[in-house]
Amino acid sequence: MSGSLAVVGAGIILSGDHRAPIVADADTVIVRDGLITAVGRQVDLQAEVDASPQVVDAAGTTVAPGLIDSHCHVVLGDYTPRQKTVDFLASYVHGGITSVVSPGEIHAPGRPSSAAGVKALAIAAKECFDNFHPGGMTVHAGAVVLEPTLSEQDFADLQEVGVHLAKFGFGKYSDPADGVDQVRWAKEHGITVMCHSGGASIPGSKPITPEHLLALAPHVCGHVNGGPTALREDGVDLIMDETDMALQLVQAGNLRSAVRIIDRAAEKGMFERVVIGSDTPTGTGVMPLGVLKTVAELSSLSEVAPELVWAAASGNNARVWDLPAGFIEPGRAADIVVLDAPWGSTRDDALGALEVGDIPGITAVITGGVVRALRSRNTPAAARAAVVTPRIEHLESAGH
């Protein structure tokens, strides 16, 4: 699924790195064999542009790393049992989402709780999505759902076959605090642990309080703004001030809480801990624009600049989960989005549109160096559209 091309004519290139969110003095990205090899000025990279089998002209618009949905409820295949919807992941690509992270395949009908069953489900999901890229998306699946039946050896077994994700909050624990051992064993075996937080979400889950989170000490406080019910404010502040957990903000949560958390994180110098996901599909629905909508909401309602919010939905996610994409820099996976202000916006570019809460128009989605979508079927039409040479006529007619 890897390709080679050049992206030229960018008005702005977002880096995905919150420390320097806009790439200075650059309008061109070179991609070879699915990886970004150079970022700079076209005048300096013209030989590489000329050698590219395909050129994407961004036409003065914004080029950004693809969004990473760090909380997407996949199961197996491009199907969600919760909403009985097919091809939802391919549709999410049209929302600028080029990678997703599974919080455990918890929506699998009849989900097992035995040690053998939860291990088998995690391994099967991981291996299936290693070989399946809906719409060109990368799906980081196979998060083992932590259960009291799991022993330390089980985590060694999971590590050996490459499972590196875990989720706590849906196991058959009489008290969430009883899961301390499983969380610790997972961490000791190189597995990144996300923990449910706040009120119960579906049957089989329990409310998880700030005190539970302090005892469990996961890597990621999942949907710290509520999934869907938010933690109390003093408890969120305790997690922020007394731990180093990643602070996940989601669309299917409490927007008021999300705005307060992102502003406080920026004020306290802990913005690198803020990560963004959708927490869909759930009862909130299937939301191809879930992450993009969260970026627009937080960009317009918080004190944080849109290029920083975009970094929380791309590079911050990549760092927390150790993912190959998320940045526009050499050596990274070439997952790239081209976008602009929508027709009719009061602003002239994508960052300006986000700043006033408008959903930008996406005119190209690239994953692994291959153009997967043009003229998104889910966003508003962009004021300016990317142009691909040679033309990809079947994609030109697949959007609006």
LOMAR-289244 format. One record per residue (C-alpha): residue number from 1; y, z, x. Coordinates in steps of 0.25 Angstrom, whole numbers, plus 5000, padded with zeros to 4 digits. Layout:
BEGIN
rec pos->NUM | north->Y | up->Z | east->X
...
END
This chain:
BEGIN
rec pos->1 | north->5000 | up->5000 | east->5000
rec pos->2 | north->5009 | up->4999 | east->5012
rec pos->3 | north->5019 | up->4988 | east->5015
rec pos->4 | north->5031 | up->4983 | east->5023
rec pos->5 | north->5045 | up->4980 | east->5019
rec pos->6 | north->5060 | up->4983 | east->5021
rec pos->7 | north->5070 | up->4989 | east->5012
rec pos->8 | north->5084 | up->4984 | east->5015
rec pos->9 | north->5098 | up->4985 | east->5009
rec pos->10 | north->5097 | up->5000 | east->5005
rec pos->11 | north->5111 | up->5006 | east->5001
rec pos->12 | north->5105 | up->5020 | east->5004
rec pos->13 | north->5092 | up->5025 | east->5010
rec pos->14 | north->5087 | up->5039 | east->5006
rec pos->15 | north->5079 | up->5045 | east->5016
rec pos->16 | north->5071 | up->5055 | east->5008
rec pos->17 | north->5075 | up->5066 | east->5018
rec pos->18 | north->5084 | up->5077 | east->5012
rec pos->19 | north->5090 | up->5079 | east->5026
rec pos->20 | north->5096 | up->5065 | east->5027
rec pos->21 | north->5093 | up->5059 | east->5013
rec pos->22 | north->5100 | up->5046 | east->5016
rec pos->23 | north->5096 | up->5037 | east->5027
rec pos->24 | north->5109 | up->5034 | east->5035
rec pos->25 | north->5113 | up->5020 | east->5039
rec pos->26 | north->5100 | up->5013 | east->5033
rec pos->27 | north->5098 | up->5002 | east->5023
rec pos->28 | north->5084 | up->4997 | east->5027
rec pos->29 | north->5069 | up->5003 | east->5027
rec pos->30 | north->5058 | up->4996 | east->5034
rec pos->31 | north->5044 | up->4998 | east->5030
rec pos->32 | north->5031 | up->4994 | east->5037
rec pos->33 | north->5017 | up->4996 | east->5032
rec pos->34 | north->5021 | up->5006 | east->5021
rec pos->35 | north->5030 | up->5015 | east->5031
rec pos->36 | north->5045 | up->5015 | east->5033
rec pos->37 | north->5047 | up->5010 | east->5047
rec pos->38 | north->5062 | up->5010 | east->5048
rec pos->39 | north->5075 | up->5014 | east->5040
rec pos->40 | north->5088 | up->5009 | east->5045
rec pos->41 | north->5098 | up->4997 | east->5043
rec pos->42 | north->5094 | up->4983 | east->5040
rec pos->43 | north->5102 | up->4978 | east->5051
rec pos->44 | north->5094 | up->4986 | east->5061
rec pos->45 | north->5081 | up->4983 | east->5054
rec pos->46 | north->5082 | up->4968 | east->5051
rec pos->47 | north->5070 | up->4964 | east->5059
rec pos->48 | north->5061 | up->4974 | east->5051
rec pos->49 | north->5067 | up->4969 | east->5038
rec pos->50 | north->5064 | up->4955 | east->5042
rec pos->51 | north->5050 | up->4958 | east->5045
rec pos->52 | north->5048 | up->4965 | east->5032
rec pos->53 | north->5039 | up->4957 | east->5022
rec pos->54 | north->5047 | up->4963 | east->5011
rec pos->55 | north->5061 | up->4967 | east->5010
rec pos->56 | north->5067 | up->4976 | east->4999
rec pos->57 | north->5082 | up->4975 | east->4998
rec pos->58 | north->5087 | up->4988 | east->4991
rec pos->59 | north->5101 | up->4981 | east->4988
rec pos->60 | north->5109 | up->4993 | east->4992
rec pos->61 | north->5102 | up->5003 | east->4984
rec pos->62 | north->5095 | up->5016 | east->4988
rec pos->63 | north->5082 | up->5016 | east->4996
rec pos->64 | north->5074 | up->5029 | east->4995
rec pos->65 | north->5061 | up->5035 | east->4998
rec pos->66 | north->5051 | up->5035 | east->4986
rec pos->67 | north->5051 | up->5047 | east->4977
rec pos->68 | north->5040 | up->5057 | east->4979
rec pos->69 | north->5035 | up->5064 | east->4966
rec pos->70 | north->5030 | up->5077 | east->4972
rec pos->71 | north->5024 | up->5082 | east->4958
rec pos->72 | north->5017 | up->5070 | east->4951
rec pos->73 | north->5005 | up->5073 | east->4942
rec pos->74 | north->4995 | up->5063 | east->4946
rec pos->75 | north->4980 | up->5064 | east->4943
rec pos->76 | north->4972 | up->5051 | east->4946
rec pos->77 | north->4977 | up->5037 | east->4945
rec pos->78 | north->4990 | up->5033 | east->4939
rec pos->79 | north->4988 | up->5041 | east->4927
rec pos->80 | north->4993 | up->5054 | east->4921
rec pos->81 | north->4984 | up->5062 | east->4912
rec pos->82 | north->4995 | up->5071 | east->4908
rec pos->83 | north->5003 | up->5059 | east->4902
rec pos->84 | north->4992 | up->5049 | east->4900
rec pos->85 | north->5000 | up->5039 | east->4908
rec pos->86 | north->4995 | up->5028 | east->4918
rec pos->87 | north->5003 | up->5022 | east->4929
rec pos->88 | north->5013 | up->5033 | east->4930
rec pos->89 | north->5013 | up->5034 | east->4945
rec pos->90 | north->5016 | up->5019 | east->4946
rec pos->91 | north->5027 | up->5021 | east->4937
rec pos->92 | north->5032 | up->5033 | east->4945
rec pos->93 | north->5034 | up->5023 | east->4957
rec pos->94 | north->5045 | up->5016 | east->4948
rec pos->95 | north->5052 | up->5029 | east->4948
rec pos->96 | north->5053 | up->5029 | east->4963
rec pos->97 | north->5041 | up->5038 | east->4966
rec pos->98 | north->5033 | up->5033 | east->4977
rec pos->99 | north->5024 | up->5046 | east->4980
rec pos->100 | north->5019 | up->5057 | east->4971
rec pos->101 | north->5013 | up->5070 | east->4974
rec pos->102 | north->5002 | up->5076 | east->4965
rec pos->103 | north->5003 | up->5091 | east->4961
rec pos->104 | north->4988 | up->5091 | east->4958
rec pos->105 | north->4981 | up->5082 | east->4948
rec pos->106 | north->4982 | up->5093 | east->4938
rec pos->107 | north->4983 | up->5084 | east->4926
rec pos->108 | north->4969 | up->5079 | east->4928
rec pos->109 | north->4961 | up->5081 | east->4915
rec pos->110 | north->4951 | up->5092 | east->4917
rec pos->111 | north->4957 | up->5096 | east->4930
rec pos->112 | north->4946 | up->5104 | east->4938
rec pos->113 | north->4948 | up->5118 | east->4944
rec pos->114 | north->4936 | up->5119 | east->4952
rec pos->115 | north->4938 | up->5118 | east->4967
rec pos->116 | north->4929 | up->5106 | east->4968
rec pos->117 | north->4937 | up->5099 | east->4956
rec pos->118 | north->4951 | up->5102 | east->4961
rec pos->119 | north->4947 | up->5097 | east->4975
rec pos->120 | north->4940 | up->5084 | east->4969
rec pos->121 | north->4953 | up->5081 | east->4960
rec pos->122 | north->4962 | up->5083 | east->4972
rec pos->123 | north->4954 | up->5074 | east->4981
rec pos->124 | north->4951 | up->5063 | east->4971
rec pos->125 | north->4966 | up->5063 | east->4967
rec pos->126 | north->4971 | up->5062 | east->4982
rec pos->127 | north->4961 | up->5051 | east->4985
rec pos->128 | north->4963 | up->5043 | east->4973
rec pos->129 | north->4978 | up->5042 | east->4975
rec pos->130 | north->4976 | up->5040 | east->4990
rec pos->131 | north->4971 | up->5026 | east->4985
rec pos->132 | north->4980 | up->5024 | east->4973
rec pos->133 | north->4995 | up->5021 | east->4974
rec pos->134 | north->5000 | up->5019 | east->4959
rec pos->135 | north->5012 | up->5010 | east->4960
rec pos->136 | north->5012 | up->5012 | east->4975
rec pos->137 | north->5014 | up->5027 | east->4974
rec pos->138 | north->5008 | up->5037 | east->4984
rec pos->139 | north->5001 | up->5048 | east->4976
rec pos->140 | north->4999 | up->5061 | east->4984
rec pos->141 | north->4988 | up->5066 | east->4975
rec pos->142 | north->4976 | up->5076 | east->4975
rec pos->143 | north->4984 | up->5089 | east->4975
rec pos->144 | north->4973 | up->5100 | east->4973
rec pos->145 | north->4976 | up->5109 | east->4962
rec pos->146 | north->4974 | up->5123 | east->4967
rec pos->147 | north->4963 | up->5131 | east->4960
rec pos->148 | north->4957 | up->5145 | east->4963
rec pos->149 | north->4944 | up->5138 | east->4965
rec pos->150 | north->4949 | up->5132 | east->4978
rec pos->151 | north->4944 | up->5138 | east->4991
rec pos->152 | north->4950 | up->5137 | east->5005
rec pos->153 | north->4939 | up->5127 | east->5009
rec pos->154 | north->4943 | up->5118 | east->4997
rec pos->155 | north->4957 | up->5116 | east->5003
rec pos->156 | north->4951 | up->5113 | east->5016
rec pos->157 | north->4942 | up->5102 | east->5009
rec pos->158 | north->4955 | up->5097 | east->5002
rec pos->159 | north->4962 | up->5096 | east->5015
rec pos->160 | north->4951 | up->5089 | east->5022
rec pos->161 | north->4951 | up->5077 | east->5012
rec pos->162 | north->4966 | up->5076 | east->5012
rec pos->163 | north->4971 | up->5084 | east->5000
rec pos->164 | north->4985 | up->5089 | east->5003
rec pos->165 | north->4991 | up->5093 | east->4990
rec pos->166 | north->4989 | up->5105 | east->4981
rec pos->167 | north->4994 | up->5111 | east->4968
rec pos->168 | north->4994 | up->5125 | east->4963
rec pos->169 | north->4997 | up->5129 | east->4949
rec pos->170 | north->4986 | up->5123 | east->4940
rec pos->171 | north->4974 | up->5131 | east->4945
rec pos->172 | north->4966 | up->5141 | east->4938
rec pos->173 | north->4973 | up->5153 | east->4944
rec pos->174 | north->4975 | up->5166 | east->4935
rec pos->175 | north->4987 | up->5168 | east->4943
rec pos->176 | north->4994 | up->5158 | east->4951
rec pos->177 | north->4996 | up->5168 | east->4963
rec pos->178 | north->4980 | up->5167 | east->4964
rec pos->179 | north->4982 | up->5153 | east->4971
rec pos->180 | north->4988 | up->5158 | east->4984
rec pos->181 | north->4975 | up->5156 | east->4991
rec pos->182 | north->4973 | up->5141 | east->4987
rec pos->183 | north->4988 | up->5138 | east->4990
rec pos->184 | north->4986 | up->5144 | east->5004
rec pos->185 | north->4973 | up->5137 | east->5007
rec pos->186 | north->4979 | up->5123 | east->5002
rec pos->187 | north->4991 | up->5125 | east->5011
rec pos->188 | north->4982 | up->5129 | east->5023
rec pos->189 | north->4975 | up->5116 | east->5021
rec pos->190 | north->4987 | up->5107 | east->5022
rec pos->191 | north->4989 | up->5105 | east->5007
rec pos->192 | north->5003 | up->5105 | east->5001
rec pos->193 | north->5003 | up->5115 | east->4989
rec pos->194 | north->5012 | up->5113 | east->4977
rec pos->195 | north->5013 | up->5124 | east->4967
rec pos->196 | north->5016 | up->5124 | east->4952
rec pos->197 | north->5028 | up->5132 | east->4949
rec pos->198 | north->5035 | up->5137 | east->4936
rec pos->199 | north->5029 | up->5138 | east->4922
rec pos->200 | north->5015 | up->5132 | east->4918
rec pos->201 | north->5015 | up->5117 | east->4916
rec pos->202 | north->5002 | up->5113 | east->4911
rec pos->203 | north->4989 | up->5121 | east->4906
rec pos->204 | north->4982 | up->5126 | east->4918
rec pos->205 | north->4995 | up->5130 | east->4925
rec pos->206 | north->5002 | up->5143 | east->4926
rec pos->207 | north->5017 | up->5147 | east->4928
rec pos->208 | north->5019 | up->5149 | east->4943
rec pos->209 | north->5030 | up->5158 | east->4947
rec pos->210 | north->5039 | up->5160 | east->4960
rec pos->211 | north->5030 | up->5172 | east->4963
rec pos->212 | north->5018 | up->5163 | east->4962
rec pos->213 | north->5024 | up->5153 | east->4971
rec pos->214 | north->5028 | up->5163 | east->4982
rec pos->215 | north->5014 | up->5168 | east->4982
rec pos->216 | north->5007 | up->5154 | east->4982
rec pos->217 | north->5017 | up->5148 | east->4992
rec pos->218 | north->5014 | up->5133 | east->4990
rec pos->219 | north->5021 | up->5122 | east->4997
rec pos->220 | north->5028 | up->5116 | east->4985
rec pos->221 | north->5033 | up->5123 | east->4973
rec pos->222 | north->5030 | up->5113 | east->4962
rec pos->223 | north->5041 | up->5110 | east->4952
rec pos->224 | north->5049 | up->5122 | east->4956
rec pos->225 | north->5059 | up->5117 | east->4945
rec pos->226 | north->5048 | up->5118 | east->4935
rec pos->227 | north->5036 | up->5111 | east->4931
rec pos->228 | north->5041 | up->5111 | east->4920
rec pos->229 | north->5045 | up->5126 | east->4920
rec pos->230 | north->5054 | up->5131 | east->4931
rec pos->231 | north->5053 | up->5143 | east->4939
rec pos->232 | north->5063 | up->5154 | east->4938
rec pos->233 | north->5075 | up->5152 | east->4947
rec pos->234 | north->5074 | up->5164 | east->4955
rec pos->235 | north->5059 | up->5161 | east->4958
rec pos->236 | north->5063 | up->5146 | east->4962
rec pos->237 | north->5074 | up->5152 | east->4971
rec pos->238 | north->5063 | up->5162 | east->4977
rec pos->239 | north->5054 | up->5150 | east->4980
rec pos->240 | north->5065 | up->5142 | east->4986
rec pos->241 | north->5070 | up->5154 | east->4995
rec pos->242 | north->5057 | up->5161 | east->4999
rec pos->243 | north->5047 | up->5149 | east->5001
rec pos->244 | north->5047 | up->5135 | east->5007
rec pos->245 | north->5040 | up->5129 | east->4995
rec pos->246 | north->5045 | up->5114 | east->4992
rec pos->247 | north->5053 | up->5115 | east->4979
rec pos->248 | north->5048 | up->5104 | east->4969
rec pos->249 | north->5057 | up->5099 | east->4958
rec pos->250 | north->5051 | up->5091 | east->4947
rec pos->251 | north->5056 | up->5082 | east->4936
rec pos->252 | north->5046 | up->5089 | east->4926
rec pos->253 | north->5053 | up->5102 | east->4929
rec pos->254 | north->5066 | up->5110 | east->4926
rec pos->255 | north->5078 | up->5102 | east->4930
rec pos->256 | north->5088 | up->5113 | east->4930
rec pos->257 | north->5079 | up->5121 | east->4940
rec pos->258 | north->5077 | up->5108 | east->4949
rec pos->259 | north->5092 | up->5107 | east->4950
rec pos->260 | north->5094 | up->5121 | east->4954
rec pos->261 | north->5082 | up->5121 | east->4964
rec pos->262 | north->5087 | up->5108 | east->4971
rec pos->263 | north->5101 | up->5113 | east->4972
rec pos->264 | north->5096 | up->5127 | east->4978
rec pos->265 | north->5087 | up->5120 | east->4988
rec pos->266 | north->5098 | up->5111 | east->4993
rec pos->267 | north->5108 | up->5123 | east->4994
rec pos->268 | north->5097 | up->5132 | east->5001
rec pos->269 | north->5094 | up->5121 | east->5011
rec pos->270 | north->5080 | up->5119 | east->5006
rec pos->271 | north->5081 | up->5105 | east->5000
rec pos->272 | north->5069 | up->5100 | east->5008
rec pos->273 | north->5060 | up->5109 | east->4999
rec pos->274 | north->5064 | up->5101 | east->4986
rec pos->275 | north->5054 | up->5091 | east->4982
rec pos->276 | north->5054 | up->5083 | east->4969
rec pos->277 | north->5043 | up->5078 | east->4960
rec pos->278 | north->5041 | up->5075 | east->4945
rec pos->279 | north->5030 | up->5084 | east->4940
rec pos->280 | north->5025 | up->5072 | east->4931
rec pos->281 | north->5018 | up->5067 | east->4924
rec pos->282 | north->5017 | up->5080 | east->4916
rec pos->283 | north->5022 | up->5084 | east->4902
rec pos->284 | north->5035 | up->5079 | east->4907
rec pos->285 | north->5029 | up->5065 | east->4907
rec pos->286 | north->5027 | up->5053 | east->4916
rec pos->287 | north->5040 | up->5051 | east->4924
rec pos->288 | north->5041 | up->5040 | east->4933
rec pos->289 | north->5056 | up->5044 | east->4936
rec pos->290 | north->5053 | up->5059 | east->4937
rec pos->291 | north->5056 | up->5060 | east->4952
rec pos->292 | north->5068 | up->5051 | east->4951
rec pos->293 | north->5073 | up->5058 | east->4939
rec pos->294 | north->5072 | up->5071 | east->4946
rec pos->295 | north->5080 | up->5065 | east->4958
rec pos->296 | north->5091 | up->5061 | east->4949
rec pos->297 | north->5092 | up->5074 | east->4941
rec pos->298 | north->5093 | up->5082 | east->4954
rec pos->299 | north->5102 | up->5073 | east->4960
rec pos->300 | north->5112 | up->5073 | east->4949
rec pos->301 | north->5111 | up->5088 | east->4944
rec pos->302 | north->5109 | up->5095 | east->4958
rec pos->303 | north->5118 | up->5096 | east->4970
rec pos->304 | north->5108 | up->5088 | east->4978
rec pos->305 | north->5111 | up->5074 | east->4982
rec pos->306 | north->5102 | up->5063 | east->4977
rec pos->307 | north->5097 | up->5059 | east->4991
rec pos->308 | north->5092 | up->5073 | east->4993
rec pos->309 | north->5085 | up->5074 | east->4980
rec pos->310 | north->5078 | up->5061 | east->4983
rec pos->311 | north->5074 | up->5067 | east->4996
rec pos->312 | north->5068 | up->5079 | east->4988
rec pos->313 | north->5060 | up->5068 | east->4980
rec pos->314 | north->5055 | up->5061 | east->4992
rec pos->315 | north->5056 | up->5066 | east->5007
rec pos->316 | north->5055 | up->5081 | east->5003
rec pos->317 | north->5043 | up->5078 | east->4995
rec pos->318 | north->5037 | up->5070 | east->5007
rec pos->319 | north->5039 | up->5082 | east->5016
rec pos->320 | north->5033 | up->5093 | east->5007
rec pos->321 | north->5021 | up->5085 | east->5004
rec pos->322 | north->5020 | up->5077 | east->5018
rec pos->323 | north->5021 | up->5063 | east->5011
rec pos->324 | north->5023 | up->5050 | east->5019
rec pos->325 | north->5034 | up->5045 | east->5010
rec pos->326 | north->5047 | up->5051 | east->5005
rec pos->327 | north->5057 | up->5047 | east->5016
rec pos->328 | north->5063 | up->5034 | east->5021
rec pos->329 | north->5060 | up->5035 | east->5035
rec pos->330 | north->5051 | up->5028 | east->5046
rec pos->331 | north->5037 | up->5032 | east->5045
rec pos->332 | north->5037 | up->5036 | east->5030
rec pos->333 | north->5030 | up->5029 | east->5019
rec pos->334 | north->5038 | up->5018 | east->5013
rec pos->335 | north->5040 | up->5023 | east->4999
rec pos->336 | north->5054 | up->5018 | east->4995
rec pos->337 | north->5062 | up->5017 | east->4983
rec pos->338 | north->5074 | up->5008 | east->4981
rec pos->339 | north->5084 | up->5013 | east->4970
rec pos->340 | north->5098 | up->5012 | east->4965
rec pos->341 | north->5107 | up->5017 | east->4954
rec pos->342 | north->5103 | up->5012 | east->4940
rec pos->343 | north->5111 | up->5002 | east->4932
rec pos->344 | north->5122 | up->5009 | east->4925
rec pos->345 | north->5123 | up->5021 | east->4934
rec pos->346 | north->5136 | up->5026 | east->4937
rec pos->347 | north->5132 | up->5027 | east->4952
rec pos->348 | north->5129 | up->5016 | east->4962
rec pos->349 | north->5117 | up->5020 | east->4969
rec pos->350 | north->5104 | up->5028 | east->4967
rec pos->351 | north->5109 | up->5041 | east->4974
rec pos->352 | north->5122 | up->5040 | east->4965
rec pos->353 | north->5113 | up->5038 | east->4953
rec pos->354 | north->5104 | up->5050 | east->4956
rec pos->355 | north->5117 | up->5058 | east->4958
rec pos->356 | north->5121 | up->5056 | east->4944
rec pos->357 | north->5107 | up->5057 | east->4938
rec pos->358 | north->5104 | up->5042 | east->4936
rec pos->359 | north->5090 | up->5037 | east->4939
rec pos->360 | north->5091 | up->5026 | east->4950
rec pos->361 | north->5085 | up->5013 | east->4948
rec pos->362 | north->5073 | up->5010 | east->4957
rec pos->363 | north->5072 | up->4996 | east->4962
rec pos->364 | north->5060 | up->4997 | east->4972
rec pos->365 | north->5049 | up->5006 | east->4975
rec pos->366 | north->5042 | up->5005 | east->4988
rec pos->367 | north->5029 | up->5012 | east->4992
rec pos->368 | north->5022 | up->5011 | east->5005
rec pos->369 | north->5031 | up->4999 | east->5009
rec pos->370 | north->5027 | up->4991 | east->4996
rec pos->371 | north->5037 | up->4988 | east->4985
rec pos->372 | north->5030 | up->4994 | east->4972
rec pos->373 | north->5041 | up->4993 | east->4962
rec pos->374 | north->5055 | up->4986 | east->4959
rec pos->375 | north->5064 | up->4989 | east->4948
rec pos->376 | north->5058 | up->5002 | east->4943
rec pos->377 | north->5053 | up->5001 | east->4929
rec pos->378 | north->5056 | up->5016 | east->4927
rec pos->379 | north->5070 | up->5018 | east->4933
rec pos->380 | north->5083 | up->5012 | east->4928
rec pos->381 | north->5087 | up->4998 | east->4934
rec pos->382 | north->5094 | up->4999 | east->4947
rec pos->383 | north->5108 | up->4994 | east->4949
rec pos->384 | north->5103 | up->4986 | east->4961
rec pos->385 | north->5088 | up->4982 | east->4964
rec pos->386 | north->5080 | up->4980 | east->4977
rec pos->387 | north->5076 | up->4966 | east->4980
rec pos->388 | north->5063 | up->4964 | east->4987
rec pos->389 | north->5060 | up->4952 | east->4996
rec pos->390 | north->5050 | up->4945 | east->4994
rec pos->391 | north->5051 | up->4948 | east->4979
rec pos->392 | north->5041 | up->4956 | east->4972
rec pos->393 | north->5042 | up->4949 | east->4958
rec pos->394 | north->5031 | up->4958 | east->4951
rec pos->395 | north->5039 | up->4970 | east->4954
rec pos->396 | north->5052 | up->4964 | east->4951
rec pos->397 | north->5047 | up->4962 | east->4937
rec pos->398 | north->5040 | up->4976 | east->4935
rec pos->399 | north->5053 | up->4984 | east->4934
rec pos->400 | north->5063 | up->4984 | east->4923
END
